[in-house]
């Protein structure tokens, strides 16, 4: 696997170098692709086509990266300085900025806090409205 973080104009050369070296996967963190307009969309289509033509797996471009907390493959191949604790939850985020912010909140434990105006307990009603009949229903207590 190669982690690519170079200017968008240089990504093609890096992909070709990686293919020549036998790399099987790329994480392209570089920006300057579809998010920038028509020229960037063309650049991104070229990147995807080139990667496919060499049989390379591609994550990105313009992505946060990949973090894996499994002890057998523990890796932080991302822009985040936070390595979350191992657990049973997976996390995928379209936005690198939002993903970084969420990881930071997980690190500090702020994600579990509640505003002082929030109720201390969950509401007691578990009634829902059926989308097809419009009737309110309450599931049996377990």
DOSEVEX-20210 format. One record per atom (N, C-alpha, C, CB): residue number from 1; atom name; z, y, x. Coordinates in steps of 0.001 Angstrom, whole numbers, m for minus. Each point is the difference from the previous one (the first is absolute). Glycine has a CB too. Layout:
N
+-----+------+---------+---------+---------+
! seq ! atom !       Z !       Y !       X !
+-----+------+---------+---------+---------+
! NUM !   CA !       Z !       Y !       X !
...
+-----+------+---------+---------+---------+
END
This chain:
142
+-----+------+---------+---------+---------+
! seq ! atom !       Z !       Y !       X !
+-----+------+---------+---------+---------+
!   1 !    N !       0 !   m1167 !     849 !
!   1 !   CA !       0 !    1167 !    m849 !
!   1 !    C !       0 !    1229 !     894 !
!   1 !   CB !    1216 !   m1230 !   m1860 !
!   2 !    N !   m1964 !    2243 !    1410 !
!   2 !   CA !     m23 !    1279 !     697 !
!   2 !    C !     433 !    1088 !    m960 !
!   2 !   CB !   m1839 !    m787 !    1538 !
!   3 !    N !    2639 !    1691 !   m1043 !
!   3 !   CA !     430 !    1163 !    m769 !
!   3 !    C !    m816 !    1174 !     518 !
!   3 !   CB !    2379 !    m911 !    m389 !
!   4 !    N !   m3179 !    1497 !    m488 !
!   4 !   CA !    m945 !    1033 !     397 !
!   4 !    C !     502 !    1363 !    m468 !
!   4 !   CB !   m1907 !   m1656 !    m108 !
!   5 !    N !    2153 !    2530 !    1054 !
!   5 !   CA !     460 !    1356 !    m298 !
!   5 !    C !    m713 !     963 !     945 !
!   5 !   CB !    2274 !    m842 !    m805 !
!   6 !    N !   m3550 !    1018 !     541 !
!   6 !   CA !    m839 !     906 !     788 !
!   6 !    C !    m722 !     919 !    m983 !
!   6 !   CB !    m306 !   m1714 !    1894 !
!   7 !    N !    m324 !    2789 !   m1424 !
!   7 !   CA !    m775 !     830 !    m926 !
!   7 !    C !   m1054 !    m837 !    m740 !
!   7 !   CB !     373 !    1996 !    1502 !
!   8 !    N !    m637 !   m1638 !   m2740 !
!   8 !   CA !    m909 !    m771 !    m851 !
!   8 !    C !   m1350 !    m261 !     678 !
!   8 !   CB !    1129 !     992 !   m1996 !
!   9 !    N !   m1610 !     m15 !    2728 !
!   9 !   CA !   m1303 !    m144 !     657 !
!   9 !    C !       3 !   m1096 !    1062 !
!   9 !   CB !    m414 !    2415 !    m430 !
!  10 !    N !    1564 !   m2789 !     945 !
!  10 !   CA !      93 !   m1017 !    1055 !
!  10 !    C !     303 !   m1395 !    m537 !
!  10 !   CB !     763 !    1788 !    1531 !
!  11 !    N !    m486 !   m1909 !   m2819 !
!  11 !   CA !     405 !   m1293 !    m561 !
!  11 !    C !   m1094 !   m1047 !     156 !
!  11 !   CB !    1456 !    1200 !   m1630 !
!  12 !    N !   m2710 !    m843 !    1411 !
!  12 !   CA !   m1097 !    m964 !     123 !
!  12 !    C !     m13 !    m649 !    1373 !
!  12 !   CB !   m1328 !    1329 !   m1639 !
!  13 !    N !    1477 !    m525 !    2690 !
!  13 !   CA !       7 !    m552 !    1358 !
!  13 !    C !    1182 !    m946 !     201 !
!  13 !   CB !   m1134 !    2079 !     838 !
!  14 !    N !    2281 !   m1742 !   m1403 !
!  14 !   CA !    1173 !    m871 !     121 !
!  14 !    C !    m243 !   m1313 !    m731 !
!  14 !   CB !    1504 !    2010 !     173 !
!  15 !    N !   m2106 !   m1945 !   m1355 !
!  15 !   CA !    m314 !   m1227 !    m750 !
!  15 !    C !    m926 !    m896 !     819 !
!  15 !   CB !     269 !    1240 !   m2186 !
!  16 !    N !   m1279 !    m663 !    2788 !
!  16 !   CA !    m929 !    m787 !     826 !
!  16 !    C !     714 !    m610 !    1202 !
!  16 !   CB !   m1886 !    1487 !    m725 !
!  17 !    N !    2762 !    m727 !    1371 !
!  17 !   CA !     782 !    m527 !    1122 !
!  17 !    C !     890 !   m1152 !    m452 !
!  17 !   CB !     m37 !    2263 !    1082 !
!  18 !    N !     675 !   m2083 !   m2224 !
!  18 !   CA !     881 !   m1054 !    m525 !
!  18 !    C !    m779 !   m1264 !    m322 !
!  18 !   CB !    1513 !    1753 !    m930 !
!  19 !    N !   m2667 !   m1594 !     309 !
!  19 !   CA !    m829 !   m1163 !    m322 !
!  19 !    C !    m414 !    m731 !    1273 !
!  19 !   CB !    m833 !    1158 !   m2072 !
!  20 !    N !     475 !    m420 !    3116 !
!  20 !   CA !    m408 !    m598 !    1271 !
!  20 !    C !    1155 !    m751 !     667 !
!  20 !   CB !   m1687 !    1831 !     275 !
!  21 !    N !    2915 !   m1376 !    m506 !
!  21 !   CA !    1178 !    m639 !     608 !
!  21 !    C !     544 !   m1155 !    m844 !
!  21 !   CB !     554 !    2190 !    1053 !
!  22 !    N !   m1132 !   m2421 !   m2236 !
!  22 !   CA !     453 !   m1110 !    m834 !
!  22 !    C !    1167 !     341 !    m918 !
!  22 !   CB !    m782 !   m1481 !    1785 !
!  23 !    N !    1007 !    2755 !   m2023 !
!  23 !   CA !    1049 !     416 !    m935 !
!  23 !    C !    m403 !    m452 !   m1405 !
!  23 !   CB !     631 !    2012 !    1456 !
!  24 !    N !     354 !   m2414 !   m2255 !
!  24 !   CA !    m297 !    m492 !   m1352 !
!  24 !    C !     389 !     972 !   m1103 !
!  24 !   CB !     314 !   m2274 !     874 !
!  25 !    N !     544 !    3229 !    m577 !
!  25 !   CA !     457 !     920 !   m1041 !
!  25 !    C !     235 !    1393 !     537 !
!  25 !   CB !    1029 !   m1909 !   m1173 !
!  26 !    N !   m1261 !    2889 !     306 !
!  26 !   CA !     174 !    1398 !     367 !
!  26 !    C !     892 !     702 !   m1013 !
!  26 !   CB !   m2251 !       6 !    1112 !
!  27 !    N !    3133 !     815 !    m624 !
!  27 !   CA !     742 !     934 !    m843 !
!  27 !    C !    m444 !    1377 !     462 !
!  27 !   CB !    2033 !   m1574 !    m354 !
!  28 !    N !   m2832 !    2238 !    m479 !
!  28 !   CA !    m542 !    1307 !     366 !
!  28 !    C !     858 !    1084 !    m649 !
!  28 !   CB !   m2356 !    m949 !     212 !
!  29 !    N !    3189 !    1556 !     603 !
!  29 !   CA !     893 !    1053 !    m458 !
!  29 !    C !    m728 !    1343 !     m30 !
!  29 !   CB !    1969 !   m1261 !     933 !
!  30 !    N !   m3017 !    1374 !    m174 !
!  30 !   CA !    m761 !    1254 !     106 !
!  30 !    C !    m404 !     541 !   m1361 !
!  30 !   CB !    m838 !    m749 !    2212 !
!  31 !    N !     888 !    2075 !   m2329 !
!  31 !   CA !    m490 !     668 !   m1209 !
!  31 !    C !   m1376 !     569 !     290 !
!  31 !   CB !    2356 !     555 !    m761 !
!  32 !    N !   m2958 !      81 !    m257 !
!  32 !   CA !   m1323 !     585 !     176 !
!  32 !    C !   m1071 !    m846 !    m654 !
!  32 !   CB !     761 !    1021 !    2127 !
!  33 !    N !    m398 !   m1758 !   m3151 !
!  33 !   CA !    m939 !    m878 !    m689 !
!  33 !    C !    m213 !     481 !   m1432 !
!  33 !   CB !     721 !   m1938 !    1444 !
!  34 !    N !    m690 !    1071 !   m2419 !
!  34 !   CA !    m360 !     361 !   m1380 !
!  34 !    C !     824 !    1156 !    m541 !
!  34 !   CB !    m659 !   m2352 !    m366 !
!  35 !    N !    1850 !    2546 !     877 !
!  35 !   CA !     856 !    1080 !    m508 !
!  35 !    C !    m532 !    1386 !     360 !
!  35 !   CB !    1944 !   m1544 !     182 !
!  36 !    N !   m2951 !    1605 !     711 !
!  36 !   CA !    m501 !    1298 !     453 !
!  36 !    C !   m1296 !     431 !    m676 !
!  36 !   CB !    1087 !    m468 !    2153 !
!  37 !    N !   m1680 !    m383 !   m2973 !
!  37 !   CA !   m1251 !     376 !    m670 !
!  37 !    C !   m1120 !    m972 !     296 !
!  37 !   CB !     700 !    2365 !     118 !
!  38 !    N !   m1915 !   m1933 !    m398 !
!  38 !   CA !   m1169 !    m884 !      85 !
!  38 !    C !    m227 !    m551 !    1409 !
!  38 !   CB !   m1013 !    1293 !   m1864 !
!  39 !    N !    1114 !    m463 !    2894 !
!  39 !   CA !    m189 !    m503 !    1373 !
!  39 !    C !    1046 !   m1064 !     332 !
!  39 !   CB !    m966 !    2227 !     691 !
!  40 !    N !    2192 !   m1986 !   m1117 !
!  40 !   CA !    1062 !    m971 !     231 !
!  40 !    C !    m221 !   m1292 !    m762 !
!  40 !   CB !    1548 !    1882 !     380 !
!  41 !    N !   m2074 !   m1775 !   m1609 !
!  41 !   CA !    m310 !   m1215 !    m780 !
!  41 !    C !   m1063 !    m832 !     711 !
!  41 !   CB !     579 !    1204 !   m2141 !
!  42 !    N !   m1592 !    m534 !    2677 !
!  42 !   CA !   m1045 !    m709 !     755 !
!  42 !    C !     608 !    m672 !    1225 !
!  42 !   CB !   m1741 !    1647 !    m798 !
!  43 !    N !    2621 !    m935 !    1497 !
!  43 !   CA !     668 !    m549 !    1185 !
!  43 !    C !     837 !   m1222 !    m383 !
!  43 !   CB !      57 !    2298 !    1057 !
!  44 !    N !     616 !   m2226 !   m2201 !
!  44 !   CA !     831 !   m1114 !    m453 !
!  44 !    C !    m857 !   m1201 !    m388 !
!  44 !   CB !    1728 !    1631 !    m798 !
!  45 !    N !   m2835 !   m1394 !      84 !
!  45 !   CA !    m892 !   m1114 !    m352 !
!  45 !    C !    m537 !    m680 !    1260 !
!  45 !   CB !    m636 !    1179 !   m2136 !
!  46 !    N !     310 !    m367 !    3133 !
!  46 !   CA !    m488 !    m552 !    1269 !
!  46 !    C !    1095 !    m844 !     670 !
!  46 !   CB !   m1555 !    1987 !     279 !
!  47 !    N !    2784 !   m1496 !    m275 !
!  47 !   CA !    1125 !    m738 !     588 !
!  47 !    C !     196 !   m1338 !    m699 !
!  47 !   CB !    1095 !    2168 !     617 !
!  48 !    N !   m1095 !   m2163 !   m1930 !
!  48 !   CA !     189 !   m1247 !    m759 !
!  48 !    C !   m1142 !    m968 !     287 !
!  48 !   CB !    1229 !    1256 !   m1810 !
!  49 !    N !   m2468 !    m765 !    1782 !
!  49 !   CA !   m1158 !    m862 !     280 !
!  49 !    C !      29 !    m571 !    1402 !
!  49 !   CB !   m1314 !    1340 !   m1602 !
!  50 !    N !    1649 !    m510 !    2568 !
!  50 !   CA !      70 !    m443 !    1391 !
!  50 !    C !    1089 !   m1052 !     171 !
!  50 !   CB !    m829 !    2244 !     764 !
!  51 !    N !    1985 !   m1990 !   m1348 !
!  51 !   CA !    1104 !    m964 !      87 !
!  51 !    C !    m403 !   m1335 !    m610 !
!  51 !   CB !    1658 !    1880 !     m96 !
!  52 !    N !   m2262 !   m1834 !   m1069 !
!  52 !   CA !    m446 !   m1245 !    m660 !
!  52 !    C !   m1039 !    m730 !     830 !
!  52 !   CB !     465 !    1033 !   m2217 !
!  53 !    N !   m1387 !    m282 !    2807 !
!  53 !   CA !   m1077 !    m648 !     769 !
!  53 !    C !     536 !    m782 !    1196 !
!  53 !   CB !   m1539 !    1827 !    m712 !
!  54 !    N !    2708 !   m1433 !    1224 !
!  54 !   CA !     617 !    m712 !    1120 !
!  54 !    C !    1124 !    m927 !    m451 !
!  54 !   CB !    m589 !    1919 !    1464 !
!  55 !    N !     781 !   m2034 !   m2764 !
!  55 !   CA !    1038 !    m892 !    m521 !
!  55 !    C !    1413 !     513 !     238 !
!  55 !   CB !   m1556 !   m1870 !     383 !
!  56 !    N !    1709 !    3172 !    m258 !
!  56 !   CA !    1308 !     598 !     245 !
!  56 !    C !     694 !     316 !   m1317 !
!  56 !   CB !    m829 !     955 !    2167 !
!  57 !    N !    2100 !   m1288 !   m2274 !
!  57 !   CA !     816 !     416 !   m1132 !
!  57 !    C !     386 !    1449 !     234 !
!  57 !   CB !     882 !   m2362 !    m407 !
!  58 !    N !    m924 !    3171 !    m649 !
!  58 !   CA !     220 !    1432 !     143 !
!  58 !    C !    1063 !     491 !    m965 !
!  58 !   CB !   m2359 !     268 !     743 !
!  59 !    N !    3341 !     430 !    m222 !
!  59 !   CA !     965 !     749 !    m803 !
!  59 !    C !    m212 !    1454 !     364 !
!  59 !   CB !    1712 !   m1920 !    m107 !
!  60 !    N !   m1912 !    2759 !    m898 !
!  60 !   CA !    m280 !    1401 !     229 !
!  60 !    C !   m1423 !     301 !    m393 !
!  60 !   CB !    1674 !      79 !    1848 !
!  61 !    N !   m2184 !    1048 !   m1469 !
!  61 !   CA !     566 !     991 !     908 !
!  61 !    C !     995 !     926 !    m701 !
!  61 !   CB !   m2107 !    m106 !    1327 !
!  62 !    N !    2637 !    1019 !    m546 !
!  62 !   CA !     936 !    1016 !    m479 !
!  62 !    C !    1172 !    m653 !    m723 !
!  62 !   CB !   m1883 !    1651 !    m208 !
!  63 !    N !    2512 !   m2609 !     874 !
!  63 !   CA !    1111 !    m715 !    m631 !
!  63 !    C !    1285 !     185 !     808 !
!  63 !   CB !   m1617 !   m1686 !    m950 !
!  64 !    N !    2725 !    1387 !     294 !
!  64 !   CA !    1301 !      53 !     669 !
!  64 !    C !     101 !   m1094 !    1044 !
!  64 !   CB !    1042 !     963 !   m2061 !
!  65 !    N !   m1620 !   m2127 !    1789 !
!  65 !   CA !      66 !   m1137 !     904 !
!  65 !    C !     627 !   m1183 !    m681 !
!  65 !   CB !     145 !    1533 !    1934 !
!  66 !    N !     426 !   m2434 !   m1150 !
!  66 !   CA !     598 !   m1235 !    m513 !
!  66 !    C !    1361 !    m198 !     645 !
!  66 !   CB !   m2280 !   m1027 !    m374 !
!  67 !    N !    3243 !     642 !    m454 !
!  67 !   CA !    1329 !    m361 !     496 !
!  67 !    C !     304 !   m1386 !    m558 !
!  67 !   CB !     804 !    2449 !     131 !
!  68 !    N !    m354 !   m3348 !     719 !
!  68 !   CA !     398 !   m1336 !    m438 !
!  68 !    C !    1388 !    m284 !     576 !
!  68 !   CB !   m2434 !    m809 !    m120 !
!  69 !    N !    3381 !     482 !    m747 !
!  69 !   CA !    1375 !    m224 !     454 !
!  69 !    C !     340 !   m1474 !     165 !
!  69 !   CB !     625 !    2101 !   m1132 !
!  70 !    N !   m1577 !   m2986 !     897 !
!  70 !   CA !     240 !   m1431 !     211 !
!  70 !    C !     331 !    m210 !    1481 !
!  70 !   CB !   m1583 !    m656 !   m1916 !
!  71 !    N !    2697 !     m14 !    2233 !
!  71 !   CA !     399 !    m140 !    1405 !
!  71 !    C !   m1040 !    m712 !     876 !
!  71 !   CB !    2342 !     m38 !    m801 !
!  72 !    N !   m3203 !    m763 !     196 !
!  72 !   CA !   m1021 !    m711 !     787 !
!  72 !    C !   m1128 !     911 !     457 !
!  72 !   CB !     550 !   m2052 !   m1268 !
!  73 !    N !    m774 !    3171 !     553 !
!  73 !   CA !   m1113 !     893 !     337 !
!  73 !    C !     408 !    1472 !     m26 !
!  73 !   CB !   m1564 !   m1697 !    m936 !
!  74 !    N !    2821 !    1969 !    1062 !
!  74 !   CA !     544 !    1357 !    m144 !
!  74 !    C !    m876 !    1009 !     743 !
!  74 !   CB !    2331 !    m945 !    m214 !
!  75 !    N !   m2876 !    1901 !    m557 !
!  75 !   CA !    m884 !     997 !     599 !
!  75 !    C !      43 !    1296 !    m811 !
!  75 !   CB !   m1492 !   m1832 !     896 !
!  76 !    N !    1430 !    2933 !    m191 !
!  76 !   CA !    m174 !    1300 !    m623 !
!  76 !    C !   m1272 !     588 !     589 !
!  76 !   CB !    2521 !     354 !    m357 !
!  77 !    N !   m3636 !    m603 !    m300 !
!  77 !   CA !   m1297 !     519 !     427 !
!  77 !    C !    m367 !    1130 !    m952 !
!  77 !   CB !    m739 !   m2256 !     967 !
!  78 !    N !    1571 !    3290 !    m961 !
!  78 !   CA !    m179 !    1087 !    m951 !
!  78 !    C !     360 !    1331 !     648 !
!  78 !   CB !     493 !   m1566 !   m1906 !
!  79 !    N !    m664 !    2616 !    1124 !
!  79 !   CA !     419 !    1326 !     446 !
!  79 !    C !    1472 !     250 !    m273 !
!  79 !   CB !   m2305 !     817 !    m402 !
!  80 !    N !    2955 !   m1735 !    m275 !
!  80 !   CA !    1403 !     173 !    m356 !
!  80 !    C !     906 !    m371 !    1168 !
!  80 !   CB !    m559 !    m473 !   m2396 !
!  81 !    N !    1554 !    1293 !    2634 !
!  81 !   CA !     987 !    m326 !    1024 !
!  81 !    C !    1089 !    m905 !    m569 !
!  81 !   CB !    m470 !    2186 !    1147 !
!  82 !    N !     409 !   m2432 !   m2447 !
!  82 !   CA !    1021 !    m794 !    m687 !
!  82 !    C !    m451 !   m1452 !     m93 !
!  82 !   CB !     737 !    2021 !   m1320 !
!  83 !    N !     135 !   m2925 !    1762 !
!  83 !   CA !    m228 !   m1433 !    m196 !
!  83 !    C !    1024 !    m446 !   m1030 !
!  83 !   CB !    m899 !    m380 !    2390 !
!  84 !    N !     460 !     121 !   m3623 !
!  84 !   CA !     964 !    m362 !   m1039 !
!  84 !    C !     671 !   m1332 !     291 !
!  84 !   CB !   m1354 !    1277 !   m1645 !
!  85 !    N !    2501 !   m1484 !    1028 !
!  85 !   CA !     702 !   m1270 !     148 !
!  85 !    C !    m795 !   m1104 !    m687 !
!  85 !   CB !    2228 !    1191 !     103 !
!  86 !    N !   m2040 !   m2394 !     358 !
!  86 !   CA !    m645 !   m1153 !    m608 !
!  86 !    C !     554 !    m183 !   m1402 !
!  86 !   CB !    m342 !   m1096 !    2256 !
!  87 !    N !    m509 !     676 !   m3174 !
!  87 !   CA !     435 !    m203 !   m1374 !
!  87 !    C !   m1032 !    m771 !    m791 !
!  87 !   CB !    1313 !    2100 !     121 !
!  88 !    N !   m1127 !   m2116 !   m1428 !
!  88 !   CA !    m879 !    m782 !    m869 !
!  88 !    C !   m1039 !     842 !    m717 !
!  88 !   CB !    1854 !   m1582 !    m294 !
!  89 !    N !   m1892 !    2863 !     534 !
!  89 !   CA !    m933 !     875 !    m702 !
!  89 !    C !   m1173 !     360 !     896 !
!  89 !   CB !    1881 !     908 !   m1376 !
!  90 !    N !   m3048 !    m826 !     770 !
!  90 !   CA !   m1178 !     498 !     689 !
!  90 !    C !    m269 !    1425 !    m459 !
!  90 !   CB !    m959 !   m2334 !     198 !
!  91 !    N !     214 !    3067 !     586 !
!  91 !   CA !    m254 !    1398 !    m326 !
!  91 !    C !   m1405 !     357 !     431 !
!  91 !   CB !    2438 !     575 !     242 !
!  92 !    N !   m3213 !     m15 !   m1141 !
!  92 !   CA !   m1344 !     483 !     306 !
!  92 !    C !    m103 !    1406 !    m545 !
!  92 !   CB !   m1009 !   m2338 !     m60 !
!  93 !    N !     414 !    3229 !     833 !
!  93 !   CA !    m104 !    1384 !    m454 !
!  93 !    C !   m1366 !     555 !     392 !
!  93 !   CB !    2508 !     317 !     207 !
!  94 !    N !   m3182 !     299 !   m1140 !
!  94 !   CA !   m1303 !     606 !     268 !
!  94 !    C !     126 !    1220 !     904 !
!  94 !   CB !    m806 !    m830 !   m2210 !
!  95 !    N !    1897 !    1537 !    2101 !
!  95 !   CA !     190 !    1238 !     755 !
!  95 !    C !     878 !    m229 !    1223 !
!  95 !   CB !    m261 !    1306 !   m2115 !
!  96 !    N !    m265 !    m976 !    3283 !
!  96 !   CA !     794 !    m125 !    1215 !
!  96 !    C !    1200 !     928 !      10 !
!  96 !   CB !   m2055 !    m658 !    1192 !
!  97 !    N !    1867 !    1877 !   m1696 !
!  97 !   CA !    1108 !     956 !     m35 !
!  97 !    C !    1108 !    m492 !    m932 !
!  97 !   CB !   m1605 !    1880 !     480 !
!  98 !    N !    1220 !   m2358 !   m1658 !
!  98 !   CA !     992 !    m519 !    m938 !
!  98 !    C !     658 !   m1259 !     555 !
!  98 !   CB !   m1306 !     964 !   m1917 !
!  99 !    N !     506 !   m1836 !    2528 !
!  99 !   CA !     544 !   m1216 !     594 !
!  99 !    C !    1030 !     302 !    1073 !
!  99 !   CB !   m2143 !   m1141 !    m490 !
! 100 !    N !    1838 !    2117 !    1342 !
! 100 !   CA !     953 !     395 !    1039 !
! 100 !    C !    1279 !     552 !    m602 !
! 100 !   CB !   m1902 !     484 !    1530 !
! 101 !    N !    1751 !     335 !   m2573 !
! 101 !   CA !    1184 !     582 !    m650 !
! 101 !    C !     862 !   m1080 !    m635 !
! 101 !   CB !   m1281 !    2105 !    m429 !
! 102 !    N !     663 !   m3081 !    m214 !
! 102 !   CA !     755 !   m1084 !    m625 !
! 102 !    C !     710 !    m833 !    1063 !
! 102 !   CB !   m1639 !     m58 !   m1910 !
! 103 !    N !     953 !    m249 !    2999 !
! 103 !   CA !     636 !    m765 !    1079 !
! 103 !    C !    1194 !     757 !     574 !
! 103 !   CB !   m2210 !   m1063 !     540 !
! 104 !    N !    2084 !    2363 !    m409 !
! 104 !   CA !    1110 !     811 !     504 !
! 104 !    C !    1177 !     m44 !    m970 !
! 104 !   CB !   m1629 !    1503 !    1196 !
! 105 !    N !    1341 !   m1435 !   m2495 !
! 105 !   CA !    1065 !     m70 !   m1014 !
! 105 !    C !     682 !   m1371 !      34 !
! 105 !   CB !   m1258 !    1648 !   m1450 !
! 106 !    N !     478 !   m2707 !    1647 !
! 106 !   CA !     581 !   m1340 !     101 !
! 106 !    C !     919 !     m72 !    1217 !
! 106 !   CB !   m2032 !   m1008 !   m1124 !
! 107 !    N !    1598 !    1582 !    2224 !
! 107 !   CA !     794 !     m17 !    1237 !
! 107 !    C !    1342 !     690 !    m198 !
! 107 !   CB !   m2112 !     m14 !    1341 !
! 108 !    N !    2106 !    1162 !   m2014 !
! 108 !   CA !    1228 !     771 !    m163 !
! 108 !    C !     829 !    m453 !   m1195 !
! 108 !   CB !   m1160 !    1912 !    1051 !
! 109 !    N !     588 !   m2781 !   m1876 !
! 109 !   CA !     713 !    m473 !   m1183 !
! 109 !    C !     m78 !     977 !   m1150 !
! 109 !   CB !    1514 !   m1242 !    1484 !
! 110 !    N !   m2261 !    2329 !   m1326 !
! 110 !   CA !     m88 !    1018 !   m1051 !
! 110 !    C !    m723 !    m505 !   m1236 !
! 110 !   CB !      21 !    1736 !    1762 !
! 111 !    N !    m833 !   m2761 !   m1628 !
! 111 !   CA !    m740 !    m526 !   m1151 !
! 111 !    C !     944 !    m577 !   m1047 !
! 111 !   CB !   m1939 !    m495 !    1498 !
! 112 !    N !    3133 !      88 !   m1102 !
! 112 !   CA !     935 !    m615 !    m931 !
! 112 !    C !     907 !    1023 !    m667 !
! 112 !   CB !     m72 !   m2053 !    1382 !
! 113 !    N !      20 !    3278 !    m935 !
! 113 !   CA !     886 !     995 !    m587 !
! 113 !    C !    m577 !     511 !   m1309 !
! 113 !   CB !     808 !     650 !    2281 !
! 114 !    N !      36 !     m39 !   m3072 !
! 114 !   CA !    m459 !     558 !   m1269 !
! 114 !    C !     465 !    1440 !     m69 !
! 114 !   CB !      64 !   m2264 !   m1153 !
! 115 !    N !    m799 !    3099 !     433 !
! 115 !   CA !     452 !    1374 !    m146 !
! 115 !    C !    1312 !      43 !    m768 !
! 115 !   CB !   m2376 !     806 !      62 !
! 116 !    N !    3174 !     209 !     190 !
! 116 !   CA !    1302 !      90 !    m649 !
! 116 !    C !    m119 !     111 !   m1513 !
! 116 !   CB !     886 !    1075 !    2053 !
! 117 !    N !   m2040 !    m658 !   m2559 !
! 117 !   CA !    m186 !     122 !   m1439 !
! 117 !    C !    m427 !   m1321 !    m648 !
! 117 !   CB !    m600 !    2392 !     354 !
! 118 !    N !     261 !   m3389 !     464 !
! 118 !   CA !    m447 !   m1289 !    m553 !
! 118 !    C !    1195 !    m773 !    m530 !
! 118 !   CB !   m1946 !     m64 !    1602 !
! 119 !    N !    1739 !    m715 !   m2673 !
! 119 !   CA !    1120 !    m786 !    m533 !
! 119 !    C !     448 !   m1065 !     996 !
! 119 !   CB !    m840 !     405 !   m2328 !
! 120 !    N !    2120 !    m693 !    2324 !
! 120 !   CA !     560 !    m985 !     929 !
! 120 !    C !    m348 !   m1416 !    m429 !
! 120 !   CB !    1867 !    1574 !     526 !
! 121 !    N !   m2196 !   m1779 !   m1791 !
! 121 !   CA !    m347 !   m1334 !    m482 !
! 121 !    C !   m1345 !      51 !    m691 !
! 121 !   CB !    2427 !    m599 !    m265 !
! 122 !    N !   m3040 !    m551 !     145 !
! 122 !   CA !   m1290 !     m87 !    m676 !
! 122 !    C !     201 !     163 !   m1501 !
! 122 !   CB !    m902 !   m1509 !    1817 !
! 123 !    N !    m106 !    1992 !   m2518 !
! 123 !   CA !     114 !     107 !   m1450 !
! 123 !    C !     271 !   m1367 !    m613 !
! 123 !   CB !   m1547 !    1977 !      14 !
! 124 !    N !    2280 !   m2007 !   m1115 !
! 124 !   CA !     359 !   m1270 !    m616 !
! 124 !    C !   m1114 !    m554 !    m861 !
! 124 !   CB !    2359 !     713 !      35 !
! 125 !    N !   m3256 !     107 !    m527 !
! 125 !   CA !   m1073 !    m484 !    m862 !
! 125 !    C !   m1117 !    m589 !     853 !
! 125 !   CB !     575 !    1728 !   m1749 !
! 126 !    N !   m1019 !   m2925 !    1353 !
! 126 !   CA !   m1120 !    m616 !     677 !
! 126 !    C !   m1188 !    m129 !    m949 !
! 126 !   CB !    1585 !   m1238 !    1504 !
! 127 !    N !   m1563 !    2018 !   m2555 !
! 127 !   CA !   m1056 !     m62 !    m999 !
! 127 !    C !   m1308 !     512 !     583 !
! 127 !   CB !    1693 !     296 !   m1829 !
! 128 !    N !   m2774 !    m921 !    1407 !
! 128 !   CA !   m1327 !     427 !     410 !
! 128 !    C !    m876 !     100 !   m1238 !
! 128 !   CB !     263 !   m1078 !    2280 !
! 129 !    N !   m1401 !    1722 !   m2130 !
! 129 !   CA !    m944 !     119 !   m1099 !
! 129 !    C !   m1183 !    m905 !     282 !
! 129 !   CB !     727 !    2374 !    m479 !
! 130 !    N !   m1047 !   m3229 !    m468 !
! 130 !   CA !   m1130 !    m918 !     143 !
! 130 !    C !   m1289 !     815 !     m66 !
! 130 !   CB !    1310 !   m1928 !   m1044 !
! 131 !    N !   m2200 !    1744 !    2025 !
! 131 !   CA !   m1220 !     800 !      54 !
! 131 !    C !    m979 !    m356 !   m1111 !
! 131 !   CB !     310 !     184 !    2451 !
! 132 !    N !    m276 !   m1404 !   m2954 !
! 132 !   CA !    m963 !    m370 !   m1038 !
! 132 !    C !     495 !     297 !   m1402 !
! 132 !   CB !    m828 !   m1755 !    1510 !
! 133 !    N !    2132 !    1637 !   m1783 !
! 133 !   CA !     513 !     219 !   m1359 !
! 133 !    C !     701 !    1330 !    m151 !
! 133 !   CB !     244 !   m2434 !    m231 !
! 134 !    N !     221 !    3037 !    1322 !
! 134 !   CA !     732 !    1248 !     m75 !
! 134 !    C !    1454 !    m177 !    m395 !
! 134 !   CB !   m2119 !    1087 !    m566 !
! 135 !    N !    2575 !   m2345 !     372 !
! 135 !   CA !    1394 !    m258 !    m393 !
! 135 !    C !     903 !     m24 !    1222 !
! 135 !   CB !    m790 !   m1309 !   m1988 !
! 136 !    N !    2026 !    1766 !    1798 !
! 136 !   CA !     998 !     m48 !    1062 !
! 136 !    C !     615 !   m1392 !      26 !
! 136 !   CB !     480 !    2482 !    m229 !
! 137 !    N !    m358 !   m3021 !    1421 !
! 137 !   CA !     604 !   m1320 !     171 !
! 137 !    C !    1075 !      67 !    1051 !
! 137 !   CB !   m2129 !   m1117 !    m671 !
! 138 !    N !    3118 !     271 !     546 !
! 138 !   CA !    1059 !    m105 !     999 !
! 138 !    C !      37 !   m1437 !     479 !
! 138 !   CB !    1353 !    1881 !   m1055 !
! 139 !    N !   m1565 !   m2114 !    2349 !
! 139 !   CA !      29 !   m1376 !     507 !
! 139 !    C !    1406 !    m568 !     m90 !
! 139 !   CB !   m1910 !     511 !    1545 !
! 140 !    N !    2024 !   m1841 !   m1674 !
! 140 !   CA !    1336 !    m615 !     m71 !
! 140 !    C !     738 !     208 !    1329 !
! 140 !   CB !    m847 !   m1735 !   m1661 !
! 141 !    N !    2140 !    1850 !    1589 !
! 141 !   CA !     825 !     143 !    1209 !
! 141 !    C !      41 !   m1336 !     710 !
! 141 !   CB !    1405 !    1828 !   m1053 !
! 142 !    N !   m1455 !   m1765 !    2359 !
! 142 !   CA !      54 !   m1261 !     757 !
! 142 !    C !    1393 !    m324 !     460 !
! 142 !   CB !   m2312 !     382 !     735 !
+-----+------+---------+---------+---------+
END
